[in-house]
Amino acid sequence: MKRKMLAVVLSTAMVFSMLIGCGKTEETQTEASVATEEASSAETTVTEETSSVAAESEETTETASEGDLLQSIKEKGKLVVGTASGYAPYEFVDVTSANQEIIGVDIELAQAIADELGVELEVQDMVFSSLLSSLSAHKIDIAIAGIAPTDERKETMDFSDSYLFATQSILILSENAEQFQTLESFSGQPMAAQKSTTQEALIQEMLPESPLVSLDKVPDCILELKSGNVAGVAVESIVGEQYIIAHDDLQFADASFEKQKESAVALEKGNEDLLEIINKVIKENQDNGNFDKWVEEYSAIAAENAQ
C-alpha cells in the first residue's frame, strides 16, 4: 500500500513537472515570437523612414539643381553672355576700336543686366547656329543675339519678354526694284539668309521654290547680293536699315513677309528668379526709351563702319 501511494505521488510530480516545463517552453516561444515581430516591425519602420529621408533628399537635390544659375553667376562674379557678331545694330565688331570690341543694342542690354546683378560682363562671340546649344552645354549663362522666341525654341529653353519688334523684310539691289514688287516675284530666285534664323525658315516656308543660300553672318549674305548671286536677302527691318544707309545701291523690296520678328533673351529652363530680373531690366529700358536710342545710335555707327 505504501508502495502504491509512493508511485501515485511520483507520477503526479512528474505530470506537474511536465506541465510546468511545457508552460515555460510556450512562454519562451511566445516571448521570442513577440521579440522577433517587434524587431521586424522596427526594421520595417527604419527602412521606411530611411526611404522617406532618401526621397526627401533626392527631391531637395532636384529642386536645388533648378534655378541655381543666378547663384552661380553671383558666386563667380560675372555674367557670361553668348552673342553672334555681324548682326548690326544688335551686335557687331567696332572696327574703329583698338581691341575690335563687340558693341550694339544687345551688348548694352547685357551690360544693363550685369549691372543689375552687380557682376562683371563677359561676352563670348560665336556663330548664331552655336548659340542655343552652348546654353544647354553650360558654356554661357544667357544668350542675347536678336533671338526670336519661337514655339520650337521654347520647348527646350526659356525666353524673357520681347525687347525689340521688327518686320521681316527683303533687301534687294535698287536696280531690281521694278522686278521684285511682290513676294511671288521672288519664287524660283536664289535667296540668302543667316543660318539657323527665322529669316532662313521664312524663305523655306514662303518661297520653297527658291534656292536658299544660308551663311553664318548677314554681311556675307549682303556680299552675295551685291555680287548678283542672289536676288534678295531676308532680314529684319532693324538690321536692313543700316545696310541701306551704308550702300546707295540697296533698298527694301516692296514685298515683305507678314510675320513680325521679336527678339528676346534666351536661358535654360527653371531659372525664374534670373528671368524675373532680366524682364525688370528690359521693361526699365523700354520705358526710359533706351532701346530706341540704342537702335538709332548703333545703326549709325554700323553704317559709318561699313563705308
Secondary structure, DSSP 8 states (H G I E B T S, - for coil): -HHHHHHHHHHHHHHHHHHHHHHHHHHHHHHHHHHHHHHHHHHHHHHHHHHHHHHHHHHHHHHHHTT-HHHHHHHHTEEEEEE-SSBTTTBEE-TTSTT--EESHHHHHHHHHHHHHT-EEEEEE--HHHHHHHHHTTS-SEEEEEE---HHHHTTSEE----EEEEEEEEEEGGGTTT--SGGGGTTS-EEEETTSHHHHHHHHH-TTS-EEEESSHHHHHHHHHTTS-SEEEEEHHHHHHHHHH-TTEEE-S--EEEEEEEEEEE-TT-HHHHHHHHHHHHHHHHTTHHHHHHHHHHHHHHHHH-
